[in-house]
């Protein structure tokens, strides 16, 4: 749901890494031991002057799915294709081999600053092609070996309606 219809709101497809056990100061070579699994992360972002994490934390703006593919089913997430289309038009088409920081590197980096707990989700970052969405748009997100999901963009909730 678009919470701020007066502002630009963008889509971002990302690989979502779900943590399976408490992780603190994890070394790169041990990082996969802490992964429960993977899913698609549709990271919606409202543009504006606020601090970045606030613009990504709006209710309904992080969509995960379509299910969790466990780490034993997907041992190596470094060669996955990512594709996102809006209303049938491809906007993002990339591969996880092009990530600036790979999955083990992301886990090692994150756990230098904070402890990850089971169920925590790390989003790996998005490729080029980020673009605006509006109410009525239909987003199709796909990651190879994980699946695909369709998300309908809704308009702003009118006070008192659910």
PASEBA-1860 file (N, C-alpha, C; in nm, 3 decimals):
! residues 162
1> XXXXXXXX> 0.084/-0.116/0.000/0.000/0.000/0.000/0.090/0.124/0.000 ~ 0.061/0.218/-0.087/0.137/0.343/-0.094/0.093/0.430/0.023 ~ 0.184/0.455/0.113/0.151/0.530/0.235/0.161/0.680/0.213 ~ 0.248/0.723/0.123/0.268/0.866/0.095/0.247/0.889/-0.055 ~ 0.121/0.901/-0.099/0.093/0.911/-0.242/0.149/1.037/-0.308 ~ 0.184/1.135/-0.228/0.241/1.259/-0.282/0.391/1.247/-0.308 ~ 0.451/1.135/-0.272/0.595/1.114/-0.286/0.622/0.999/-0.382 ~ 0.740/1.001/-0.443/0.779/0.891/-0.531/0.808/0.768/-0.444
9> XXXXXXXX> 0.753/0.655/-0.486/0.774/0.528/-0.418/0.830/0.431/-0.521 ~ 0.944/0.366/-0.490/1.015/0.280/-0.584/1.017/0.135/-0.541 ~ 1.026/0.045/-0.640/1.044/-0.098/-0.617/1.192/-0.131/-0.618 ~ 1.230/-0.236/-0.545/1.366/-0.288/-0.545/1.358/-0.438/-0.518 ~ 1.400/-0.522/-0.614/1.405/-0.665/-0.589/1.540/-0.699/-0.526 ~ 1.538/-0.785/-0.425/1.661/-0.826/-0.357/1.649/-0.970/-0.311 ~ 1.762/-1.037/-0.300/1.766/-1.167/-0.236/1.755/-1.143/-0.085 ~ 1.662/-1.213/-0.021/1.646/-1.203/0.124/1.710/-1.325/0.189
17> XXXXXXXX> 1.798/-1.301/0.284/1.869/-1.407/0.357/1.810/-1.414/0.497 ~ 1.754/-1.529/0.532/1.692/-1.547/0.663/1.790/-1.619/0.754 ~ 1.815/-1.559/0.868/1.912/-1.612/0.964/1.849/-1.726/1.044 ~ 1.927/-1.832/1.068/1.875/-1.950/1.135/1.919/-1.969/1.279 ~ 2.031/-1.904/1.317/2.075/-1.915/1.455/2.150/-1.788/1.492 ~ 2.162/-1.764/1.622/2.227/-1.643/1.672/2.365/-1.627/1.608 ~ 2.390/-1.507/1.554/2.514/-1.481/1.482/2.578/-1.352/1.532 ~ 2.697/-1.364/1.586/2.770/-1.249/1.639/2.917/-1.261/1.598
25> XXXXXXXX> 2.968/-1.161/1.529/3.108/-1.157/1.482/3.145/-1.283/1.404 ~ 3.065/-1.312/1.303/3.082/-1.431/1.221/3.191/-1.405/1.116 ~ 3.277/-1.503/1.096/3.380/-1.495/0.992/3.318/-1.535/0.857 ~ 3.371/-1.478/0.749/3.321/-1.504/0.614/3.306/-1.653/0.587 ~ 3.408/-1.730/0.618/3.409/-1.873/0.585/3.309/-1.955/0.667 ~ 3.250/-1.897/0.772/3.151/-1.966/0.854/3.009/-1.914/0.832 ~ 2.995/-1.813/0.750/2.867/-1.741/0.739/2.750/-1.829/0.697 ~ 2.770/-1.920/0.603/2.659/-2.004/0.557/2.605/-2.094/0.668
33> XXXXXXXX> 2.683/-2.119/0.773/2.636/-2.198/0.886/2.521/-2.130/0.962 ~ 2.501/-2.001/0.937/2.401/-1.922/1.009/2.277/-1.893/0.927 ~ 2.272/-1.945/0.805/2.160/-1.918/0.715/2.054/-2.027/0.728 ~ 1.930/-1.985/0.753/1.817/-2.079/0.754/1.767/-2.100/0.611 ~ 1.764/-1.992/0.533/1.715/-2.004/0.397/1.705/-1.870/0.327 ~ 1.637/-1.874/0.213/1.630/-1.757/0.125/1.489/-1.739/0.072 ~ 1.456/-1.616/0.040/1.331/-1.586/-0.027/1.349/-1.458/-0.108 ~ 1.245/-1.421/-0.178/1.247/-1.296/-0.252/1.219/-1.183/-0.155
41> XXXXXXXX> 1.293/-1.075/-0.168/1.268/-0.954/-0.091/1.229/-0.843/-0.186 ~ 1.108/-0.795/-0.174/1.063/-0.679/-0.249/1.072/-0.562/-0.152 ~ 1.175/-0.481/-0.170/1.206/-0.371/-0.078/1.152/-0.242/-0.138 ~ 1.040/-0.197/-0.089/0.977/-0.075/-0.139/1.034/0.044/-0.062 ~ 1.062/0.153/-0.133/1.125/0.269/-0.072/1.053/0.397/-0.111 ~ 1.018/0.477/-0.013/0.961/0.610/-0.040/1.079/0.708/-0.046 ~ 1.080/0.792/-0.147/1.189/0.889/-0.163/1.156/1.015/-0.083 ~ 1.261/1.078/-0.029/1.241/1.200/0.046/1.359/1.231/0.135
49> XXXXXXXX> 1.345/1.332/0.220/1.458/1.381/0.299/1.489/1.301/0.425 ~ 1.399/1.211/0.464/1.421/1.135/0.587/1.542/1.043/0.575 ~ 1.594/1.001/0.688/1.704/0.905/0.691/1.660/0.780/0.617 ~ 1.752/0.719/0.546/1.721/0.607/0.456/1.646/0.492/0.524 ~ 1.689/0.451/0.641/1.623/0.336/0.705/1.478/0.368/0.739 ~ 1.446/0.493/0.767/1.308/0.532/0.795/1.223/0.522/0.669 ~ 1.278/0.559/0.554/1.206/0.554/0.427/1.182/0.412/0.379 ~ 1.254/0.315/0.436/1.239/0.174/0.399/1.160/0.096/0.504
57> XXXXXXXX> 1.114/0.162/0.608/1.049/0.093/0.719/0.899/0.118/0.726 ~ 0.843/0.173/0.621/0.700/0.204/0.618/0.621/0.072/0.623 ~ 0.508/0.074/0.692/0.421/-0.044/0.698/0.395/-0.097/0.556 ~ 0.402/-0.224/0.538/0.377/-0.299/0.414/0.487/-0.282/0.309 ~ 0.595/-0.213/0.335/0.696/-0.182/0.233/0.805/-0.287/0.219 ~ 0.805/-0.393/0.297/0.898/-0.504/0.276/0.814/-0.630/0.258 ~ 0.812/-0.678/0.135/0.732/-0.796/0.102/0.828/-0.913/0.085 ~ 0.806/-1.021/0.158/0.890/-1.141/0.150/0.807/-1.258/0.099
65> XXXXXXXX> 0.869/-1.341/0.017/0.794/-1.457/-0.031/0.864/-1.523/-0.147 ~ 0.804/-1.606/-0.220/0.670/-1.659/-0.192/0.672/-1.764/-0.082 ~ 0.794/-1.809/-0.046/0.814/-1.907/0.060/0.962/-1.906/0.095 ~ 1.001/-1.983/0.192/1.141/-1.995/0.232/1.201/-2.119/0.166 ~ 1.309/-2.098/0.093/1.387/-2.209/0.038/1.501/-2.231/0.136 ~ 1.507/-2.349/0.198/1.604/-2.373/0.304/1.747/-2.380/0.249 ~ 1.840/-2.352/0.338/1.982/-2.347/0.300/2.032/-2.480/0.245 ~ 1.976/-2.592/0.290/2.020/-2.721/0.234/1.966/-2.743/0.093
73> XXXXXXXX> 1.859/-2.673/0.055/1.805/-2.681/-0.080/1.878/-2.587/-0.176 ~ 1.934/-2.480/-0.122/2.003/-2.379/-0.202/2.137/-2.349/-0.135 ~ 2.233/-2.432/-0.165/2.364/-2.426/-0.098/2.445/-2.305/-0.142 ~ 2.435/-2.267/-0.269/2.516/-2.157/-0.323/2.426/-2.050/-0.386 ~ 2.407/-1.936/-0.318/2.320/-1.831/-0.371/2.393/-1.731/-0.462 ~ 2.513/-1.767/-0.510/2.595/-1.670/-0.582/2.569/-1.664/-0.732 ~ 2.476/-1.743/-0.784/2.448/-1.744/-0.929/2.298/-1.746/-0.955 ~ 2.223/-1.661/-0.888/2.078/-1.660/-0.903/2.035/-1.540/-0.988
81> XXXXXXXX> 1.948/-1.566/-1.084/1.896/-1.454/-1.163/1.780/-1.389/-1.089 ~ 1.774/-1.257/-1.097/1.668/-1.177/-1.036/1.600/-1.101/-1.147 ~ 1.467/-1.098/-1.142/1.393/-1.026/-1.247/1.269/-0.965/-1.184 ~ 1.245/-0.839/-1.217/1.126/-0.770/-1.167/1.061/-0.697/-1.283 ~ 0.930/-0.714/-1.294/0.854/-0.640/-1.396/0.737/-0.569/-1.329 ~ 0.699/-0.457/-1.389/0.584/-0.381/-1.343/0.487/-0.373/-1.461 ~ 0.367/-0.426/-1.442/0.266/-0.428/-1.547/0.319/-0.492/-1.674 ~ 0.399/-0.598/-1.657/0.453/-0.673/-1.770/0.579/-0.616/-1.831
89> XXXXXXXX> 0.624/-0.499/-1.788/0.746/-0.437/-1.841/0.864/-0.469/-1.748 ~ 0.966/-0.537/-1.802/1.084/-0.571/-1.722/1.159/-0.444/-1.685 ~ 1.184/-0.428/-1.556/1.259/-0.312/-1.508/1.393/-0.351/-1.447 ~ 1.399/-0.468/-1.385/1.523/-0.514/-1.324/1.550/-0.656/-1.371 ~ 1.673/-0.681/-1.416/1.712/-0.812/-1.464/1.861/-0.825/-1.435 ~ 1.897/-0.906/-1.337/2.036/-0.912/-1.291/2.067/-1.050/-1.235 ~ 2.183/-1.063/-1.172/2.227/-1.189/-1.115/2.299/-1.161/-0.984 ~ 2.285/-1.251/-0.887/2.352/-1.231/-0.758/2.504/-1.235/-0.769
97> XXXXXXXX> 2.560/-1.286/-0.878/2.706/-1.283/-0.895/2.757/-1.139/-0.902 ~ 2.668/-1.044/-0.929/2.706/-0.904/-0.942/2.689/-0.824/-0.812 ~ 2.655/-0.891/-0.703/2.640/-0.820/-0.576/2.771/-0.753/-0.536 ~ 2.763/-0.634/-0.480/2.882/-0.564/-0.432/2.943/-0.641/-0.316 ~ 2.857/-0.691/-0.226/2.901/-0.776/-0.115/2.824/-0.907/-0.125 ~ 2.895/-1.020/-0.131/2.827/-1.149/-0.141/2.760/-1.185/-0.008 ~ 2.681/-1.291/-0.008/2.604/-1.329/0.110/2.694/-1.353/0.232 ~ 2.801/-1.432/0.223/2.885/-1.449/0.342/2.949/-1.317/0.387
105> XXXXXXXX> 2.987/-1.234/0.292/3.045/-1.105/0.327/2.946/-1.014/0.397 ~ 2.819/-1.020/0.354/2.714/-0.940/0.416/2.691/-0.984/0.561 ~ 2.686/-1.115/0.582/2.667/-1.167/0.717/2.785/-1.130/0.806 ~ 2.906/-1.148/0.756/3.026/-1.113/0.833/3.027/-0.964/0.866 ~ 2.995/-0.879/0.767/2.992/-0.735/0.789/2.887/-0.696/0.892 ~ 2.764/-0.746/0.874/2.655/-0.709/0.964/2.683/-0.750/1.107 ~ 2.739/-0.870/1.125/2.760/-0.919/1.262/2.880/-0.855/1.331 ~ 2.953/-0.773/1.262/3.056/-0.692/1.329/2.992/-0.580/1.408
113> XXXXXXXX> 2.868/-0.543/1.373/2.800/-0.430/1.435/2.685/-0.470/1.526 ~ 2.618/-0.579/1.494/2.505/-0.622/1.576/2.487/-0.772/1.567 ~ 2.420/-0.825/1.668/2.393/-0.968/1.674/2.266/-0.997/1.595 ~ 2.274/-1.093/1.506/2.156/-1.138/1.432/2.093/-1.254/1.507 ~ 1.963/-1.257/1.506/1.888/-1.361/1.576/1.808/-1.445/1.475 ~ 1.771/-1.568/1.511/1.691/-1.651/1.421/1.568/-1.575/1.373 ~ 1.546/-1.579/1.244/1.432/-1.508/1.185/1.466/-1.370/1.132 ~ 1.580/-1.315/1.172/1.621/-1.186/1.116/1.644/-1.203/0.966
121> XXXXXXXX> 1.618/-1.097/0.891/1.631/-1.101/0.746/1.729/-0.994/0.701 ~ 1.826/-1.035/0.618/1.916/-0.941/0.554/1.879/-0.933/0.407 ~ 1.865/-0.811/0.354/1.842/-0.791/0.212/1.975/-0.755/0.149 ~ 2.005/-0.816/0.035/2.140/-0.809/-0.021/2.169/-0.686/-0.104 ~ 2.070/-0.607/-0.135/2.090/-0.492/-0.222/2.024/-0.517/-0.357 ~ 1.995/-0.410/-0.427/1.919/-0.421/-0.550/2.001/-0.382/-0.672 ~ 1.975/-0.443/-0.786/2.046/-0.406/-0.908/1.985/-0.280/-0.972 ~ 2.047/-0.234/-1.079/1.995/-0.118/-1.151/1.855/-0.147/-1.204
129> XXXXXXXX> 1.783/-0.040/-1.232/1.649/-0.054/-1.285/1.540/-0.017/-1.187 ~ 1.578/0.030/-1.068/1.480/0.073/-0.969/1.392/0.181/-1.032 ~ 1.262/0.172/-1.006/1.172/0.270/-1.065/1.046/0.289/-0.983 ~ 0.968/0.389/-1.020/0.849/0.424/-0.942/0.734/0.324/-0.962 ~ 0.652/0.313/-0.859/0.529/0.236/-0.864/0.414/0.325/-0.816 ~ 0.294/0.287/-0.854/0.176/0.364/-0.815/0.060/0.267/-0.790 ~ -0.044/0.314/-0.721/-0.159/0.228/-0.699/-0.213/0.173/-0.831 ~ -0.246/0.045/-0.832/-0.295/-0.022/-0.950/-0.188/-0.102/-1.023
137> XXXXXXXX> -0.061/-0.072/-0.997/0.047/-0.147/-1.060/0.051/-0.289/-1.007 ~ 0.099/-0.380/-1.093/0.120/-0.519/-1.054/0.268/-0.550/-1.073 ~ 0.332/-0.591/-0.965/0.476/-0.621/-0.965/0.493/-0.772/-0.965 ~ 0.574/-0.821/-1.058/0.611/-0.963/-1.059/0.759/-0.970/-1.028 ~ 0.794/-1.042/-0.921/0.932/-1.059/-0.877/0.969/-1.206/-0.889 ~ 1.087/-1.233/-0.946/1.133/-1.371/-0.964/1.280/-1.382/-0.926 ~ 1.314/-1.489/-0.857/1.454/-1.525/-0.834/1.466/-1.674/-0.864 ~ 1.561/-1.707/-0.953/1.577/-1.847/-0.991/1.604/-1.933/-0.869
145> XXXXXXXX> 1.555/-2.055/-0.873/1.567/-2.156/-0.767/1.489/-2.119/-0.640 ~ 1.423/-2.003/-0.642/1.338/-1.965/-0.529/1.193/-1.961/-0.572 ~ 1.163/-1.891/-0.679/1.025/-1.884/-0.727/0.991/-1.745/-0.775 ~ 0.861/-1.720/-0.780/0.809/-1.592/-0.827/0.690/-1.553/-0.741 ~ 0.665/-1.424/-0.733/0.547/-1.376/-0.662/0.494/-1.251/-0.731 ~ 0.366/-1.232/-0.718/0.300/-1.115/-0.775/0.245/-1.032/-0.662 ~ 0.270/-0.901/-0.670/0.227/-0.808/-0.566/0.147/-0.697/-0.631 ~ 0.026/-0.675/-0.584/-0.058/-0.566/-0.634/-0.038/-0.444/-0.545
153> XXXXXXXX> -0.011/-0.331/-0.608/0.012/-0.206/-0.534/-0.124/-0.143/-0.506 ~ -0.148/-0.119/-0.379/-0.275/-0.060/-0.336/-0.255/0.089/-0.306 ~ -0.367/0.163/-0.308/-0.364/0.304/-0.274/-0.359/0.325/-0.124 ~ -0.348/0.449/-0.085/-0.339/0.485/0.056/-0.465/0.441/0.130 ~ -0.446/0.384/0.249/-0.557/0.342/0.334/-0.627/0.466/0.387 ~ -0.756/0.472/0.371/-0.834/0.584/0.424/-0.860/0.555/0.571 ~ -0.840/0.655/0.654/-0.852/0.639/0.799/-0.979/0.563/0.836 ~ -0.964/0.461/0.918/-1.075/0.383/0.968/-1.113/0.263/0.883
161> XX> -1.055/0.250/0.763/-1.087/0.136/0.677/-0.976/0.035/0.681 ~ -1.009/-0.092/0.678/-0.909/-0.198/0.672/-0.958/-0.304/0.578
END
